[in-house]
Amino acid sequence: MKRVDIWSGAAVCVLALFIMFVVIPWQIDDVKEGYVAPRLVPQISMAFIVLLSALQVFTAARGEMQESATLVTRAELAALLKLSAIFALSLILYLYLSPLAAAVSLLAGSLLALGERRPVLIAGITGVPIFIVWLVFYRLLGTAIV
């Protein structure tokens, strides 16, 4: 796993540097002096990603070699397929039904796919963020999501 951690950390680091120095300046215009640049938050986020991925590379390079039978297990692939299907279903529901149905399917479906079986917890984790978004956007701000 040491090699995988090194390569994945290096790949994320290079991608974050590319985004920070090429994509963000190319896509987000600079503003006049005295204003807060809209590219500040994305660049700060990319800087943190660069730091964390560099930390991953250094700790993996410094650590001992860990032997593993396989890099990815069948259970991990099954979880990836389940979550991908849930995400695809949520996108379809968002496009053809409503944002509410998409949010419910994404949150509740992900919890079910990851093994949560307590209905009160699923309802709470699904309902509370959706209610907060509704409260902020529709009541407080008076805007619509769609």
NORNOR-V149176 format. One record per residue. N is the residue number from 1. SS is DSSP state (alpha for helix, beta for strand, coil for the rest). PSI is psi in whole degrees, -180 to 180 (none if undefined). OMEGA is omega in degrees with one decimal (NA if undefined). Layout:
# NORNOR-V149176
N:SS:PSI:OMEGA  N:SS:PSI:OMEGA
This chain:
# NORNOR-V149176
1:coil:-16:-178.8  2:alpha:-46:-179.8  3:alpha:-40:-179.6  4:alpha:-43:178.2  5:alpha:-40:179.6  6:alpha:-48:-178.0  7:alpha:-42:-179.7  8:alpha:-41:177.0  9:alpha:-41:179.1  10:alpha:-40:179.7  11:alpha:-44:179.1  12:alpha:-39:179.3  13:alpha:-46:179.7  14:alpha:-43:178.6  15:alpha:-42:179.4  16:alpha:-38:176.4  17:alpha:-41:177.5  18:alpha:-44:179.6  19:alpha:-41:-176.3  20:alpha:-40:-173.8  21:alpha:-14:-178.8  22:alpha:-57:-171.8  23:alpha:-48:-177.6  24:alpha:-49:177.0  25:alpha:-30:-178.9  26:alpha:-36:-174.0  27:alpha:-26:-176.1  28:coil:120:-178.0  29:coil:151:175.4  30:coil:156:-178.7  31:coil:172:179.3  32:coil:163:178.7  33:coil:140:-179.6  34:coil:-10:177.8  35:coil:155:174.8  36:coil:125:-177.2  37:coil:135:178.2  38:coil:-13:178.7  39:coil:1:-177.2  40:alpha:-50:-177.8  41:alpha:-45:176.5  42:alpha:-37:179.3  43:alpha:-37:175.5  44:alpha:-42:178.1  45:alpha:-45:179.1  46:alpha:-34:177.6  47:alpha:-41:176.2  48:alpha:-38:178.0  49:alpha:-40:176.6  50:alpha:-45:-179.7  51:alpha:-44:-179.2  52:alpha:-39:179.0  53:alpha:-35:174.8  54:alpha:-39:175.8  55:alpha:-40:177.1  56:alpha:-43:179.5  57:alpha:-46:-177.3  58:alpha:-41:179.2  59:alpha:-34:177.5  60:alpha:-38:179.6  61:alpha:-32:-179.6  62:alpha:-28:-175.9  63:coil:172:179.3  64:coil:157:-179.8  65:coil:127:178.0  66:coil:125:179.4  67:coil:139:177.8  68:coil:142:-178.3  69:coil:-47:178.5  70:coil:154:178.5  71:coil:-37:-179.2  72:coil:129:-179.5  73:coil:167:178.2  74:alpha:-36:179.1  75:alpha:-38:177.7  76:alpha:-40:176.4  77:alpha:-40:178.2  78:alpha:-42:178.1  79:alpha:-40:177.6  80:alpha:-44:178.9  81:alpha:-41:178.7  82:alpha:-48:-178.7  83:alpha:-35:176.0  84:alpha:-42:178.3  85:alpha:-40:178.3  86:alpha:-42:178.5  87:alpha:-43:178.1  88:alpha:-42:177.0  89:alpha:-41:179.4  90:alpha:-40:176.5  91:alpha:-42:178.8  92:alpha:-43:178.2  93:alpha:-37:178.3  94:alpha:-44:-177.1  95:alpha:-38:-171.1  96:alpha:-14:-178.0  97:coil:-79:179.9  98:coil:159:175.6  99:alpha:-32:179.7  100:alpha:-46:179.0  101:alpha:-38:178.5  102:alpha:-43:179.9  103:alpha:-43:179.0  104:alpha:-45:-178.8  105:alpha:-36:179.9  106:alpha:-49:-177.8  107:alpha:-54:-177.4  108:alpha:-40:179.3  109:alpha:-40:177.6  110:alpha:-42:177.8  111:alpha:-43:178.7  112:alpha:-41:-179.6  113:alpha:-32:-179.7  114:coil:2:170.8  115:coil:4:178.9  116:coil:132:-177.1  117:coil:-1:-179.7  118:coil:115:-174.3  119:alpha:-35:-179.5  120:alpha:-41:178.7  121:alpha:-42:178.1  122:alpha:-45:179.5  123:alpha:-40:-179.9  124:alpha:-47:-179.4  125:alpha:-31:178.1  126:alpha:-44:-172.8  127:alpha:-39:-175.4  128:alpha:-50:178.6  129:alpha:-37:179.1  130:alpha:-41:177.2  131:alpha:-40:179.6  132:alpha:-42:177.6  133:alpha:-44:177.9  134:alpha:-45:-178.7  135:alpha:-45:-178.0  136:alpha:-51:-173.7  137:alpha:-46:-173.8  138:alpha:-42:-175.3  139:alpha:-51:-173.8  140:alpha:-50:-177.1  141:coil:-23:179.4  142:coil:25:179.2  143:coil:172:176.9  144:coil:153:178.9  145:coil:-39:-176.4  146:coil:none:NA
